[in-house]
Structures are given as C-alpha cells and as structure tokens.
Amino acid sequence: MLRKTDFLVVGSGIAGLTYALKVAKACPDKQVLVITKTIADETNTKYAQGGIAGVTDFENDSFEKTY
Ligand SMILES: Cc1cc2nc3c(=O)[nH]c(=O)nc-3n(C[C@H](O)[C@H](O)[C@H](O)COP(=O)(O)OP(=O)(O)OC[C@H]3O[C@@H](n4cnc5c(N)ncnc54)[C@H](O)[C@@H]3O)c2cc1C
C-alpha cells in the first residue's frame, strides 16, 4: 500500500519521537508518519533505564561538560 505524508520520521526512539512531536506541534495541518524497522517500542531508548543524559539548562550546563 502506498502511503503519502508530509513528514516521514525514520525511527521511534527519543530522537525520532522528539522530532515527530515538535514538527506535529509546529505544523498541525501536516501529516507526520513515524516508521521503524521492528515494533514501535523496540529501541535503545526503551533500554536506557538510567535516564537520558541531555542539556536543557544552557545557563548552568553545557554539552562540553562530561559530569
Ligand atoms: C542497554 C542500554 C542502556 C542505556 N542506558 C542509557 C542511559 O542510562 N542514559 C543514556 O543517556 N543513554 C543510555 N543508553 C543510550 C540511549 O539509549 C541512546 O543513546 C538513545 O536511546 C538513542 O536514541 P535514538 O532515538 O537516537 O535511537 P534509538 O532509541 O535506538 O531508536 C532508533 C530507531 O530507529 C529505528 N531504526 C534503526 N534502523 C532502522 C532502519 N534501517 N530502518 C528503519 N528504522 C530503523 C529503530 O527501529 C528505532 O525505532 C543506553 C543504551 C542501551 C542499549
């Protein structure tokens, strides 16, 4: 079956889903389709149970800091 979409997101891990949510919010009139090579929740993201390291506070944190 041929599917058409405005945005095709490859991967349902944190990267793909973050992009999908942001683009869906920014472009509510557009279609967003997420595809994956297996089932939707079979990702490295699912197994990262120590929490995902990220920089969200750029005043007190940076990507250069390792600890
Ligand atoms: C056991 C384990 C523990 C971890 N613990 C931590 C932790 O504590 N803290 C931390 O910060 N990070 C941790 N990580 C790393 C973290 O999980 C990854 O850095 C992060 O989840 C990557 O997110 P992602 O969205 O880039 O990729 P993923 O979550 O791996 O998602 C990739 C997506 O792309 C899809 N995909 C891949 N290839 C194809 C293809 N050819 N065609 C279609 N779809 C495809 C997959 O099916 C999946 O949906 C851990 C990883 C593992 C494996």
The ligand as a Gaussian input file, in Angstrom:
#p B3LYP/6-31G(d) Opt

LIG

0 1
 C       21.083000      -1.142000      27.467000
 C       21.221000       0.346000      27.191000
 C       21.255000       1.243000      28.259000
 C       21.419000       2.602000      28.022000
 N       21.410000       3.463000      29.076000
 C       21.487000       4.781000      28.889000
 C       21.405000       5.698000      29.969000
 O       21.263000       5.309000      31.108000
 N       21.487000       7.025000      29.711000
 C       21.635000       7.498000      28.452000
 O       21.677000       8.724000      28.282000
 N       21.699000       6.663000      27.388000
 C       21.639000       5.321000      27.577000
 N       21.700000       4.465000      26.510000
 C       21.861000       5.053000      25.178000
 C       20.489000       5.569000      24.701000
 O       19.561000       4.522000      24.775000
 C       20.630000       6.025000      23.250000
 O       21.681000       6.952000      23.095000
 C       19.347000       6.708000      22.782000
 O       18.188000       5.999000      23.214000
 C       19.367000       6.773000      21.275000
 O       18.127000       7.298000      20.864000
 P       17.790000       7.328000      19.329000
 O       16.405000       7.860000      19.178000
 O       18.898000       8.009000      18.602000
 O       17.892000       5.798000      18.860000
 P       17.022000       4.514000      19.277000
 O       16.304000       4.648000      20.567000
 O       17.939000       3.341000      19.110000
 O       15.962000       4.447000      18.135000
 C       16.337000       4.117000      16.799000
 C       15.091000       3.907000      15.994000
 O       15.448000       3.802000      14.620000
 C       14.888000       2.619000      14.088000
 N       15.749000       2.158000      13.027000
 C       17.045000       1.820000      13.099000
 N       17.482000       1.417000      11.901000
 C       16.438000       1.491000      11.070000
 C       16.253000       1.202000       9.709000
 N       17.262000       0.745000       8.945000
 N       15.032000       1.396000       9.161000
 C       14.012000       1.873000       9.912000
 N       14.115000       2.181000      11.211000
 C       15.319000       1.975000      11.772000
 C       14.778000       1.665000      15.251000
 O       13.849000       0.637000      14.996000
 C       14.326000       2.638000      16.351000
 O       12.941000       2.848000      16.281000
 C       21.548000       3.095000      26.697000
 C       21.506000       2.180000      25.615000
 C       21.333000       0.827000      25.858000
 C       21.261000      -0.124000      24.670000

